Amino acid sequence: MRVVVTDAEVTLADVLSLRLTIEEPLAEGTRLILRQRGTGVECGVTLGTSGAEVREASLAVSLAPLGLSPGRWDAHLEHQGRRVRIHSVDPGFSLDRLDAYALSRRTLAYRAYRTLNGYLAVKISEAGPVADVRAVWFREGRFEVTGLLAYTGFSDDDSQHTARLALRRAGGPETAVTATATVKGVRFHAALSLCDVIAATPEYEGLWEPSLEVDGLEAPLPLGARLDDVDGKRRRVHYPDTEVDGVPVRPCYTVDDELRLEVGG
């Protein structure tokens, strides 16, 4: 039983929607099995038959009621004790889809994707309001950042929201540098003087945590990059650095894909 996914998507309603090409019709009692990596925990859903002559099939499985925990889940089809892993030719990545998916408030985010060796899998992550970073640069002595508000419930429209960018030192006494930010719908832009950051940095060395404070949201939003498909940004994503009065400044990511600003070092 060879099965290949040609299109895979988790819809806005957290439904795993698949289009398949199949060598033989799906038999009665065929089950979709999701197996969690690391733990071996499995969850199965019985599928309907696809008809005697069908060589293509569409499947829709609601993920939220399955109670799956965060992690990566590999997809299999099983019938009468025979199990095959599902191949996929769909990379499962569309930034437009991911941006639309992130407009709703969520506690868990589901994503279908193709593994490095060409199989279908589902990634489940904890989700909460975040300022998703799309671009970072230095210009005329300023640190500038743009991005998208994710999982806030805000609409992607022309409405303006009062906001400010705040940089706080990681550890040590509370020190903050702030500047007004622009938020239109779910898109944000903020710029902050690096001279102010250097002046607030003891011994001209320290690590700063940026956040976006938006009117209408209860807590500041951390700046990170979690909506795309790049894992391990601390190793893979590097921005140009700069110097202010001889002091080096460099943006970087943590192991949790949150943005930081390193001063000195």
C-alpha positions in Angstrom: 0.0 0.0 0.0 1.9 3.0 -1.3 0.5 6.4 -0.4 1.9 9.8 -1.3 0.6 13.2 0.0 0.4 15.8 -2.8 -1.0 18.6 -0.7 -1.0 18.9 3.1 -2.4 21.7 5.3 -3.7 22.3 8.8 -6.7 24.6 8.3 -7.7 27.6 10.4 -10.0 25.2 12.3 -7.1 22.9 13.1 -8.2 20.2 10.6 -5.4 18.2 8.9 -6.4 18.3 5.3 -4.6 15.9 2.9 -4.8 15.1 -0.7 -3.3 11.7 -1.6 -2.4 9.6 -4.5 -2.8 5.9 -3.8 -2.0 2.6 -5.5 -5.2 1.0 -4.3 -8.4 2.3 -2.8 -8.4 2.8 1.0 -10.0 -0.3 2.5 -12.7 -0.2 5.2 -11.1 0.1 8.6 -7.9 1.8 7.4 -6.6 4.1 10.2 -4.4 7.2 10.2 -1.8 6.7 13.0 0.1 9.6 14.4 3.2 8.6 16.4 5.1 11.0 18.6 8.9 11.1 18.3 10.8 10.4 21.5 7.9 9.0 23.5 6.3 6.5 21.0 2.8 7.6 22.0 0.3 6.9 19.3 -3.1 8.2 18.3 -5.3 6.5 15.7 -8.3 7.7 13.7 -10.4 5.4 11.5 -10.9 6.7 8.0 -13.7 6.2 5.5 -13.4 4.1 2.3 -12.4 5.9 -0.9 -14.3 3.7 -3.5 -13.3 0.9 -5.8 -11.7 2.8 -8.7 -10.3 5.9 -6.9 -6.6 6.6 -7.3 -6.7 9.9 -5.5 -8.3 10.7 -2.2 -8.9 13.6 0.2 -8.8 13.2 4.0 -9.8 15.6 6.7 -9.0 14.9 10.4 -9.7 17.3 13.2 -6.6 17.5 15.4 -7.8 19.4 18.5 -10.1 16.6 19.8 -7.2 14.1 19.7 -5.5 15.6 22.7 -2.0 15.5 21.1 0.8 17.1 23.1 3.5 19.4 21.8 6.1 17.7 19.7 6.6 16.1 16.3 4.2 13.4 15.2 5.0 11.1 12.2 2.0 9.9 10.1 1.3 6.3 9.1 -1.6 4.4 7.5 -2.6 1.1 9.0 -4.9 -1.7 7.8 -5.2 -5.2 9.2 -1.9 -4.9 11.1 0.0 -3.6 8.1 1.5 -0.2 8.6 3.1 2.2 6.1 4.6 5.5 6.6 3.1 8.3 4.5 5.4 9.8 1.8 4.9 13.5 1.0 5.9 15.6 -2.0 4.4 18.8 -0.5 6.9 20.8 1.5 4.0 22.0 3.7 5.2 25.6 3.9 3.3 28.7 2.8 4.1 31.9 4.7 0.7 33.4 3.7 -1.1 30.4 5.2 1.0 30.5 8.3 0.3 34.3 8.7 -3.4 33.7 8.3 -3.3 30.8 10.8 -1.6 33.0 13.4 -4.4 35.6 13.4 -6.5 33.7 15.9 -5.8 33.3 19.6 -4.4 29.8 20.2 -2.8 27.8 23.0 -1.5 25.1 20.5 -0.3 25.6 16.9 -0.5 22.7 14.5 1.6 22.5 11.3 1.8 19.7 8.6 5.3 19.4 7.0 7.5 17.1 5.0 10.4 15.6 6.9 14.0 15.7 5.5 13.6 12.1 4.2 10.3 12.9 2.5 7.6 11.8 4.9 4.5 13.5 6.3 4.6 14.7 9.9 2.8 17.1 12.1 4.5 19.6 14.4 2.6 20.8 17.5 3.9 23.8 19.5 2.7 25.8 22.4 1.3 29.1 21.2 0.7 32.5 22.8 0.8 36.1 21.7 4.2 37.0 20.2 5.7 39.7 18.0 7.0 37.6 15.1 10.2 39.2 13.6 10.5 39.5 9.8 13.4 41.9 9.5 16.1 43.4 11.7 18.6 46.1 10.7 20.7 49.0 11.9 20.4 52.4 10.3 21.7 55.8 11.3 22.4 54.7 14.8 19.1 53.0 15.3 18.0 49.4 15.9 15.0 48.8 13.7 12.6 45.8 13.6 9.5 44.8 11.6 7.1 41.9 11.9 3.7 40.5 12.6 1.6 40.1 15.7 0.8 36.4 16.1 -1.9 34.7 18.1 -3.3 38.0 19.5 -6.7 37.9 17.9 -6.1 41.3 16.2 -7.5 41.7 12.7 -5.2 42.2 9.7 -6.7 45.6 8.8 -5.8 49.3 8.9 -6.6 49.8 12.6 -3.9 51.6 14.6 -2.8 50.4 18.0 -0.7 52.4 20.5 2.5 50.6 21.2 6.1 50.9 22.3 9.3 48.9 21.9 11.1 48.2 25.2 14.6 46.8 25.7 15.4 45.4 29.1 18.7 44.0 30.4 18.7 40.3 31.0 19.5 39.7 34.6 20.8 42.3 37.1 18.9 45.4 38.1 15.8 46.5 36.1 16.9 48.8 33.3 14.8 49.6 30.3 15.1 51.7 27.1 11.8 52.4 25.3 10.6 54.0 22.1 7.3 54.5 20.4 6.3 51.7 17.9 3.9 51.7 15.0 1.2 48.9 14.9 -1.2 48.8 12.0 -3.6 45.8 12.2 -1.1 43.0 12.9 2.0 44.6 11.3 4.5 46.4 13.4 7.6 48.6 13.0 9.8 50.0 15.7 13.1 51.8 15.9 15.2 52.6 19.0 18.4 54.7 19.4 21.5 52.6 20.0 23.1 55.5 21.8 20.5 55.2 24.5 21.2 51.5 24.8 24.9 52.0 25.1 24.5 54.8 27.7 22.3 52.4 29.8 24.8 49.5 29.6 27.2 49.3 32.5 30.8 48.7 31.4 29.4 48.8 27.8 28.6 45.1 27.9 25.3 43.3 28.3 22.4 41.3 26.8 19.1 43.1 26.1 15.7 41.5 25.7 13.3 43.4 23.3 9.5 43.3 23.8 6.5 45.0 22.2 3.9 46.6 24.5 0.6 47.0 22.6 -2.5 48.7 23.9 -5.2 46.2 24.3 -3.0 43.2 25.2 -2.5 42.2 28.8 1.3 41.4 28.6 4.3 42.6 26.6 5.0 40.5 23.5 8.4 38.9 23.3 10.1 39.4 19.9 10.9 36.1 18.3 10.7 34.2 15.0 8.6 31.1 15.2 6.1 31.1 12.3 8.6 30.1 9.6 10.1 26.7 9.1 13.7 27.6 10.2 14.6 25.7 13.3 17.7 26.5 15.4 17.9 30.2 14.4 20.7 30.8 17.0 23.0 28.7 14.7 21.5 29.5 11.3 20.3 33.1 11.3 22.9 35.9 11.5 22.3 39.6 11.1 25.0 42.2 10.3 26.4 43.8 13.4 27.4 47.4 14.0 29.5 49.6 16.2 28.4 52.7 18.2 31.3 54.8 19.5 33.5 51.7 19.3 31.1 49.4 21.1 30.0 46.4 19.1 26.2 45.6 18.9 24.8 42.4 17.4 21.3 40.9 17.1 21.0 37.2 17.8 18.5 34.5 18.7 18.3 32.3 21.8 17.8 28.5 21.7 14.0 29.3 21.9 14.2 31.5 18.8 13.7 34.7 20.8 15.5 37.9 19.6 18.2 39.5 21.7 20.6 42.4 21.4 24.2 41.8 22.5 26.2 44.8 23.4 30.0 44.6 23.8 31.8 41.2 24.0 
